Each structure stands twice: as C-alpha cells, then as structure tokens.
Amino acid sequence: MKTEQSRRIKFIAGVAVAAFLVLASRLWQLQVLRGGEFSTLSYENLLRIEKVPSPRGIIYDRNGKPLVKNSAYYSVALQPEMLGQADLASIAKFLAMDIDEVYRIIKEHGDNPIEPIKLKGGLSFDEVAFYEARLSEHPGLTIAVEQTRRYLYGDVGAHLIGYLGALKPEQLEKADFKNVPLQAFVGQWGIEKMLDTSLRGAPGQRVIEVDALGRPLRLLREDSPERGRDIYLSIDIDLQKQAEKAFGDKVGALVAIKPSTGEILALVSRPSFDPNLFSRGINYDDWRRLSNDQSFPMLDRALQSQYPPGSTFKIVTGLAALESGSITLGTTSYCNGALRKGRWTYRCWRRGGHGRLAFHEALVQSCDVYFYRAGEATGIDTIARYARLLGLGRPSGIHLVREKSGLIPDTAWKMRVRHEPWYPGETYHAAIGQGFVLVTPIQLARMISIVANGGSVYDLRVTRAEGQPEPREKLNLEERNIRAVRKALGGVVSEPRGTGHAARSKVVDIAGKTGTAQVVSNKAIPDGAKEKDLPVKLRDHAWFVAFAPVQEPEIALAVFVEHGGHGGSAAAPIAKKAIEAYMESLSRSNEKGKDGVAVAQN
C-alpha cells in the first residue's frame, strides 16, 4: 500500500516537473528568442508609417508653355490596422456608399498593413470640411491628400501627352515600381508612361504616433519626397491646337517634324479623348463609352494605323528610278489614260490622259502611267530598297505605343509570305503606292522630312533637342536628283496643273504631294457613281505630305484623312492651316527672342 502511494507521488511530481519545464521553455522562447520581434511589433502598433507621394514633374511644350498641372486630391481612407474594429455598415452610411462597394474596395486592397484603404476619393473642399469634422465618430478613418493631374488642353495632344492610371498587377512585379505607393497613379499612356520614372520622382515618408483608435497624436519623423523632373516636349502646342482644329470632325492623323533635328512638332490623332477622365481612375460609364465608340478615339492613328500611301509614294518611286539610272530627268512618257499589258489594263487617274511629259511634269500632275513605266524600269526590289532608306516599312522608333511597322513588299517577301513569285502587274500597283504597300502617317512624315532636308536621317524624338543633333545617317543621293524632286514638289502646290494647289499659301511657300488611296477596287463601285454618293466606308483615303518654306524647310508633315476622298481636296487644306499656324508661332517666338523674353530651357 505504502509502495503504491509512493509511485503515485513520484508520477504526479514528474508530471509537475515536465509541465514546469514546458512552460519555462516557452517563456524563454518568447522572452529571449523572439523578445525583440514582439517588442518591435508592440512598438509599431503605436506608430503609423505613411508614404508621401512626390509632386509629379510638369510637362511643357517646346516654348515653355505648361501642358499639365498638379493639384491636390482628397479622399477618406480607413487605416488597415483598424479594419477589425471598424463598423463598416456605419462607415458606408456615413460616406453615403453601398456596403458592397466598401467590401469590394477592402478586398481589392488586400492584406497590405501599411497603405490606407481609400474608400471615397475626389472630395471637394466642402466635403473635406464635412468629413473632417465628424471623423472622431468613426475610429480609423482619416483624410488622405495626394497629387493628381490636370491636363490643361483637354483632348488636344492626348495621344502624345498620355494619362495616368492605377498600378497594374504586372507592374507590381517590376523593380521600377517597387518604391511606388500601392494606390499611387503612374503613367499608363503617352509621355506620362514613356517618361514615368523621371516625372514620378521619389515618395517621402511620415512616421506618426497614433492612439489605440488609430488617431494621430504627433509626427515623429518626416522624409520629404523628391519632386519629379520637368519635361520639355518638342511639340508646339499652338501648332498642335490649330492642326487638330483644322480636322474638324474628320477622322485621321497628322505628324509634323522639324527636318533639321528630327523633333516631332505635332502629333495628331483624331478623334481623341480627354485624359482628365483618367486622372484618378476612369469611371465605368466613361470607359464603356470610350471602348464602344466605333470611331476608336483611343487608337493612335499616327503610329498604329497603316494604309496604302497612294500617290505620295511616287516620291519614292521617282527617287529610286533616278538614282538607279532607270530614268533621267529628261525621260519622257506618253499617257493616253491607261497602260495596257497583255489582257490587263492599268488606268491613270486622269481618264483622258496627260499626253507626253517628263519627270517634273509627271510628279507635278501625278501621272500614274509615267510612274507605272518608271516602276517597271526600276524593279520592285530597287524601289523597296529606297523606300526603306527613306524610313518606310519599319517602326519610327518613337516609343509612345506599340507601333505598326507598315509593309514594303519585294520579291523575297512575296515568296516568303505568300509562296509565290512577284508578278509585273504588282510592280505597277506598288509604284503608285497601292497593292501590298502599307505605311503609317509618322513614316510618311519622316520620308518627306528626309526629302526636305536633302537626305539626312535623324532619329525622331518627342523631347526638345539641346543644341543641334547630328543626323544618324546621310543618304548617298545625287544632289541634282533630290533637288529635282524638291522642285517638282514645289510645283505640285504652285504650278497651274499641280494637284496640291489647295495648299497654296500667302504666308509661306509650300511644297507637297497629294495621295489618294483606294479603299475598294474600282470594279466594286457602280459606273458613274461620284465619291460623295458612296457610303463613307467605301470612299478613298486622302493623303498630303508637305514641307515649308521650300528653300529652307522649318517643318515637314504628313496628313491623313480616313475615307476623306481626294488628297488634294481633303488633306492639303489641313496641311496648309497647320503649316501657317507653325510659321506664325515661329515668328512670334523669334520676336520674343529679339525682345529679350526668356524661352524656357530644358
């Protein structure tokens, strides 16, 4: 009996010792091994760390005119550490929000313990005052202040300037965005995206002591943000405005370049959109309206749309023919309105024919038959080589959007892609900018800019150049050939039978070339039908490329009007207005310079 009692005492004592050792071990683990960690957590419960967004850099035009402005953006936010104690139904009622919307915002915020959960943004000053006076009734709610963007010219230049948007999931994974506050807005389009890192700057930080209800007690530390860098664009906003106004309700694009530097002076895509809609997150109705608009206002037609260049391509065919020796400036050809080859007939746009003419008259009057024969003598591979030298068939290198490359076909392309030989008739079509040939407006602007400056190829840029950039390449063109082409382009506008007389100006002498790109085959159009009687979608596209002044070009441009009809009547008047606007703007800038008025420097 005594032995049994002794065993029970020893067992109970053993259990007690084991329990003590477990408790002591756990206490040692909590106090010694993880003491520092829990001490930090306890301390952090009393602190709130807020990232302070940096003021975004201002975007200016080439003359120092601001295109955007920063302004304060207020929102009511819930501190994430107070989420478990917050009465969400009461908060939703206080903010006049649907409770499901509050749940959605909290879910999208995720489990980030630092960033405030912004429940209601875009507050007016009156709303800020109203909520500020009643925040004490809802522990954890604060008023957050951030920067937002105002685009001073609305939809003018929107495709170039761009807009801001919330961080995308794929951006969160990139090192470039690791220091960006989760709910910050960053550049998502145009210059705002292309130069986002420079414009964004670096955020600051505030360390705030808070009470048990999350209310701020005092500011313990503040690191100021680093302001973003200001950017000076190459565009002239006065030219941009006048060019867009000249389009009216027409759909199309315009790209203007300074031939001596490669700077983009204007980049138009119509219709456009108001980037202010995106400044702090576009609402569903606005996004649906933009997305469903059949005129596609979000499409950058200057870089992302590719079309046959029509007769503007005769500049390429002409240069290729002259440079290769296939024709001379004195080579003549007779046009009776059509070229017949076997059972095929290739018509000239002038059904009655142009009669006999040489190179100058052929380019001035845009004779198709002359360039059919010039193209045949030159060959598609040589034409394609000169087209590529002049910047066609490849992206321009402007990294604003995903750019289309266009298409310059040759015999190798035909065999590689279509597994067929090249046919002679296809050369005729290509020689006048039809068939497989496709270009974008910015490519044609670059082509005419190279012609205007005599063969120098500059890298295109959308920021203002400092000093005089060096050309990337100088094309090995015969001086007399490029001079003859430039002279003929002057005749297109100034001579009586020129096709571009609608661009004739009293302000400045202009050189140019019209282009009309067929949308459907002539066979699909009823006999006798006039352009204006056709449905809009069947009307031809209109082109005009130009430069001015003729002797010392300051501007070169390409105008494209979608389903505009003829280049001479639809696109040339737009080019004229844009060129005149730029020359007047240039004159004003020069006068300011003479008067000692400072022009902002980059």
DARA-V444395 format. One record per helix or strand of 3 or more residues. SS is the DSSP state (helix for helix, strand for strand). FROM is the first residue (numbers start at 0). TO is the last residue. Records with the same first field share a line. If there is no record, write none. Layout:
SS: FROM-TO  FROM-TO
//
This chain:
helix: 1-32  34-43  79-81  87-93  98-108  124-136  157-160  168-171  174-176  189-193  195-199  236-246  274-277  283-291  300-303  309-323  358-364  367-377  379-388  410-417  423-430  440-451  478-493  500-502  521-523  530-532  535-537  566-593
strand: 46-51  67-77  116-120  140-150  162-165  184-188  203-209  215-222  230-232  251-257  262-269  332-334  337-340  343-346  354-356  509-516  540-547  554-560
//
